[in-house]
Amino acid sequence: MPSLADKVDIRRARLADAPSIAELSGQLGYPTPEKEMADRLAHLIRHPRFGAVLIAESYDGKIIGWLHVSVTPLLEVPLRAEVNGLIVAEGQRSSGAGAKLLKAAEAWAKSKGCGSMSVRSNVVRDRAHSFYLRNGYEHYKTQKAFRKAL
């Protein structure tokens, strides 16, 4: 019997996806007005060097998840990609959609010459940590994050 993940397609984001991406971003803990999300998404679509936004779409055309992946060349490590954000809709989690998004992002990263992929996950996201471990990622560092408005 096919799993739910078998009924999910992964594709590149389109500008028309911005409202759904904004809604899912709120579930991730980053509420963003639709207009602002549309502006951010348009920038990423116009400038693919900043990465890719991948969409998990159910067989009935509903967007049930997204993943943003990017490559930032660093001096201190070989070229690698990073998952900047990944969310699967409440009620759709543990369906395999997240794993399909992750595999698609890994393929994208390989196509860009990356030898590895990293992800940062908030310390309170135990379920996400288990997800990444199940998908072959290893916990290799704990750090504090700092930010300054410019």
Number of C-alpha atoms within 10 A of each C-alpha: 4 6 9 14 19 14 14 24 16 20 14 13 21 14 16 11 17 21 17 18 26 21 17 23 22 14 14 15 8 11 13 16 14 16 12 13 21 20 13 13 22 16 13 18 18 9 11 11 12 15 22 22 24 22 28 27 19 19 13 8 10 11 20 22 26 28 24 21 24 22 20 12 12 9 7 6 7 12 17 19 25 20 21 16 16 22 23 24 18 12 8 15 13 14 15 17 28 25 16 17 26 22 14 18 25 21 12 18 24 15 10 16 13 18 13 14 19 16 16 14 15 8 10 8 9 10 9 15 19 11 14 18 11 11 13 7 15 12 11 6 6 9 7 4 5 5 5 4 3 3
